[in-house]
Amino acid sequence: MNSKTFFSHDTDEEIIQTKRLQNLETWIGHLSYVTNECDWLAKIAFNKINDKVLRDELLEKLDSNSALLSEFYNYKSSIQSFHECDDLECDMFYINQHDDFYAKYLKHIHEYRLVKNKVYLKILD
């Protein structure tokens, strides 16, 4: 992960924008990894554990992960609009939007981990 050093001449807006993009890159990286991991776990569930229901649950998570990843890429391309703000109301819109994406990310990762744990528990049986 690239970390940027901030300087005293950087504006608050530049710092906030950079931090938002860093967050977003981290979330996209995690979701990209979940895509691969979920695919591997679905294959394990079907081929090694012989649990079609668990495989189907993982495939559903894979679909929702792909949809969320697409949302995050769209958000990344629109995040530049933040520079157009000239008042607090506009700033708050983008801050709240970023928080909404973070909440979606956390919820998705939590739900995915619950399914992933099922695979591990089945393997340990």
VEXKOL-752854 format. One record per residue: x, y, z of N, C-alpha, C, CB in turn; residue in one letter. Coordinates in steps of 0.1 Angstrom, whole numbers, padded with zeros to 4 digits, always signed. Glycine has a CB too. Layout:
BEGIN
XYZXYZXYZXYZA...
END
This chain:
BEGIN
+0008-0012+0000+0000+0000+0000+0009+0012+0000-0010+0000+0012M+0006+0021-0009+0013+0034-0009+0008+0044+0001+0013+0040-0023N+0017+0048+0010+0013+0058+0019+0019+0072+0015+0018+0054+0034S+0011+0082+0016+0016+0095+0012+0020+0103+0024+0005+0102+0003K+0031+0110+0023+0034+0120+0033+0028+0133+0030+0050+0122+0034T+0022+0139+0040+0015+0152+0039+0024+0163+0043+0002+0152+0046F+0023+0174+0037+0031+0186+0040+0022+0197+0045+0039+0190+0028F+0028+0207+0051+0020+0218+0056+0014+0227+0045+0029+0227+0064S+0019+0226+0033+0012+0233+0022+0001+0226+0016+0023+0236+0012H-0001+0213+0020-0013+0206+0015-0026+0212+0021-0012+0190+0018D-0036+0213+0013-0049+0218+0018-0056+0207+0025-0057+0224+0007T-0065+0210+0034-0073+0200+0040-0080+0191+0030-0084+0207+0050D-0085+0198+0020-0092+0190+0009-0083+0180+0002-0098+0200-0001E-0071+0184+0000-0061+0175-0007-0058+0163+0003-0048+0182-0010E-0057+0165+0015-0054+0155+0025-0066+0145+0026-0051+0161+0039I-0078+0151+0027-0090+0143+0028-0092+0134+0015-0102+0152+0030I-0090+0140+0004-0091+0133-0009-0081+0122-0010-0089+0143-0021Q-0069+0124-0006-0059+0114-0006-0062+0102+0003-0045+0120-0002T-0067+0106+0015-0070+0096+0025-0082+0087+0020-0074+0102+0039K-0092+0094+0014-0103+0087+0008-0099+0077-0002-0113+0097+0002R-0090+0081-0011-0085+0072-0022-0077+0061-0016-0077+0080-0032L-0069+0064-0006-0062+0053+0001-0071+0043+0007-0052+0058+0012Q-0081+0047+0014-0092+0038+0019-0098+0030+0008-0102+0046+0027N-0102+0036-0002-0109+0030-0013-0100+0019-0020-0113+0040-0023L-0087+0023-0022-0078+0013-0027-0076+0001-0018-0064+0020-0030E-0076+0003-0005-0075-0008+0004-0087-0017+0003-0073-0003+0018T-0099-0011+0003-0111-0019+0002-0112-0027-0011-0123-0010+0004W-0108-0020-0022-0109-0027-0035-0099-0039-0035-0105-0017-0046I-0087-0037-0029-0077-0048-0028-0083-0059-0020-0065-0043-0021G-0089-0057-0009-0095-0067-0001-0106-0075-0009-0101-0062+0012H-0115-0067-0015-0126-0073-0023-0121-0081-0034-0135-0062-0028L-0110-0077-0041-0104-0084-0052-0099-0098-0046-0093-0076-0058S-0092-0097-0035-0087-0110-0029-0099-0119-0025-0079-0107-0017Y-0110-0113-0020-0122-0121-0016-0127-0129-0029-0133-0113-0010V-0126-0122-0040-0131-0128-0053-0123-0142-0055-0129-0119-0065T-0110-0141-0054-0102-0153-0056-0105-0163-0045-0087-0150-0057N-0104-0159-0032-0106-0168-0021-0119-0175-0021-0104-0160-0008E-0130-0167-0024-0143-0173-0024-0144-0184-0035-0153-0162-0027C-0138-0181-0047-0138-0191-0057-0131-0204-0053-0131-0185-0070D-0119-0202-0046-0112-0214-0041-0120-0222-0031-0098-0210-0035W-0126-0214-0022-0134-0221-0011-0146-0228-0017-0139-0210-0001L-0152-0222-0027-0164-0229-0034-0159-0242-0040-0170-0220-0045A-0148-0242-0046-0142-0255-0052-0139-0265-0041-0130-0252-0060K-0134-0260-0030-0131-0269-0018-0144-0275-0013-0123-0261-0007I-0154-0266-0011-0167-0270-0006-0173-0281-0015-0177-0259-0005A-0172-0280-0027-0178-0290-0036-0169-0302-0038-0181-0283-0050F-0156-0300-0041-0147-0311-0045-0142-0319-0033-0136-0306-0053N-0139-0312-0022-0133-0319-0010-0143-0322+0001-0122-0310-0005K-0152-0313+0003-0162-0315+0014-0175-0321+0009-0165-0301+0021I-0177-0320-0004-0189-0326-0010-0202-0319-0004-0190-0341-0008N-0201-0306-0003-0213-0299+0002-0217-0288-0008-0209-0291+0016D-0227-0293-0016-0232-0284-0027-0239-0271-0021-0242-0292-0035K-0246-0273-0010-0253-0261-0004-0243-0251+0000-0261-0266+0008V-0232-0255+0006-0222-0245+0010-0215-0239-0002-0211-0252+0019L-0213-0247-0012-0207-0242-0024-0216-0231-0030-0205-0253-0035R-0229-0234-0031-0239-0224-0036-0239-0211-0028-0253-0230-0037D-0238-0213-0015-0237-0201-0006-0225-0193-0009-0237-0205+0009E-0214-0199-0011-0201-0192-0015-0202-0186-0029-0189-0202-0015L-0209-0192-0038-0211-0187-0051-0220-0174-0051-0217-0197-0061L-0230-0174-0042-0238-0163-0040-0230-0151-0034-0250-0166-0030E-0221-0154-0025-0212-0144-0019-0202-0139-0030-0204-0150-0007K-0198-0148-0039-0189-0144-0050-0197-0134-0059-0185-0156-0058L-0209-0136-0061-0217-0127-0070-0219-0114-0063-0231-0133-0073D-0222-0114-0050-0224-0101-0043-0211-0094-0041-0230-0104-0029S-0200-0101-0040-0187-0095-0040-0184-0088-0053-0176-0105-0036N-0187-0095-0064-0184-0089-0077-0193-0076-0079-0187-0099-0088S-0205-0076-0075-0214-0065-0076-0208-0053-0067-0228-0068-0072A-0204-0056-0055-0199-0046-0046-0186-0040-0052-0196-0051-0032L-0177-0049-0057-0165-0044-0063-0168-0035-0075-0157-0056-0068L-0178-0038-0083-0181-0029-0094-0186-0016-0089-0192-0036-0102S-0194-0016-0078-0199-0003-0072-0187+0005-0067-0208-0006-0060E-0177-0002-0061-0165+0006-0056-0157+0012-0067-0157-0004-0047F-0156+0004-0078-0149+0010-0090-0156+0022-0096-0147-0001-0101Y-0169+0021-0096-0177+0033-0101-0176+0045-0091-0192+0029-0102N-0176+0042-0078-0174+0052-0068-0160+0058-0070-0175+0046-0054Y-0150+0050-0072-0136+0055-0074-0136+0065-0086-0126+0044-0077K-0143+0062-0097-0142+0071-0108-0150+0084-0105-0148+0064-0120S-0160+0084-0096-0168+0096-0093-0162+0104-0081-0182+0092-0090S-0153+0098-0074-0148+0105-0062-0141+0118-0065-0138+0096-0055I-0137+0120-0078-0130+0133-0082-0140+0145-0081-0125+0132-0096Q-0153+0142-0081-0163+0153-0080-0162+0160-0067-0177+0147-0081S-0155+0155-0057-0153+0161-0044-0147+0175-0046-0145+0153-0035F-0139+0177-0056-0132+0189-0058-0141+0200-0062-0121+0188-0069H-0153+0197-0067-0163+0206-0071-0170+0213-0060-0173+0200-0081E-0169+0208-0048-0176+0214-0036-0171+0228-0033-0174+0205-0024C-0181+0236-0029-0177+0249-0025-0185+0253-0012-0180+0260-0036D-0192+0244-0006-0198+0246+0007-0198+0234+0015-0213+0252+0004D-0202+0236+0028-0202+0225+0038-0212+0214+0034-0204+0230+0051L-0223+0218+0029-0234+0208+0025-0228+0198+0015-0246+0215+0020E-0222+0203+0005-0216+0195-0005-0205+0186+0001-0210+0203-0017C-0196+0191+0009-0186+0184+0016-0192+0172+0024-0177+0193+0025D-0203+0175+0031-0209+0165+0039-0215+0154+0031-0220+0172+0048M-0220+0158+0019-0226+0147+0010-0215+0137+0007-0231+0154-0003F-0203+0141+0003-0192+0132+0000-0187+0125+0012-0181+0140-0008Y-0186+0131+0023-0182+0125+0035-0191+0114+0039-0180+0135+0047I-0204+0117+0039-0214+0106+0042-0214+0095+0032-0228+0113+0042N-0212+0099+0019-0212+0088+0008-0200+0079+0011-0210+0095-0006Q-0189+0084+0015-0177+0076+0018-0180+0067+0030-0165+0085+0020H-0186+0072+0040-0190+0064+0052-0200+0053+0048-0196+0073+0062D-0209+0056+0039-0218+0046+0034-0211+0035+0027-0229+0052+0025D-0201+0038+0019-0194+0028+0012-0185+0019+0022-0184+0034+0002F-0180+0026+0032-0173+0019+0043-0182+0009+0050-0166+0029+0052Y-0194+0014+0053-0204+0005+0060-0207-0007+0052-0216+0013+0064A-0209-0005+0039-0212-0016+0029-0200-0026+0029-0215-0011+0015K-0188-0021+0029-0176-0029+0029-0176-0037+0042-0164-0020+0027Y-0177-0031+0053-0177-0038+0066-0187-0049+0067-0178-0029+0077L-0199-0046+0063-0211-0056+0063-0208-0067+0054-0224-0049+0059K-0203-0065+0042-0200-0075+0033-0189-0084+0038-0196-0069+0019H-0178-0079+0043-0167-0087+0048-0172-0095+0060-0155-0078+0052I-0180-0089+0069-0185-0097+0080-0193-0109+0076-0193-0088+0089H-0202-0107+0066-0211-0118+0061-0202-0128+0054-0222-0112+0052E-0193-0124+0046-0184-0133+0039-0176-0142+0049-0174-0126+0030Y-0171-0136+0060-0163-0143+0070-0172-0154+0077-0157-0134+0080R-0185-0151+0079-0193-0161+0085-0194-0173+0076-0207-0155+0087L-0196-0171+0063-0196-0183+0053-0183-0190+0053-0201-0178+0039V-0172-0182+0052-0159-0188+0052-0156-0196+0064-0148-0176+0051K-0161-0192+0076-0159-0200+0088-0166-0213+0087-0164-0192+0100N-0178-0214+0080-0185-0226+0078-0176-0236+0070-0198-0224+0070K-0168-0231+0060-0159-0240+0053-0149-0246+0062-0153-0233+0041V-0143-0237+0070-0132-0242+0079-0137-0252+0089-0126-0230+0086Y-0149-0249+0095-0155-0258+0104-0158-0272+0098-0168-0253+0110L-0163-0272+0085-0165-0284+0078-0152-0292+0076-0172-0282+0065K-0142-0285+0073-0129-0291+0070-0124-0298+0083-0119-0281+0065I-0126-0291+0094-0122-0296+0107-0130-0308+0113-0122-0285+0117L-0142-0310+0108-0151-0321+0112-0144-0334+0109-0164-0320+0106D
END
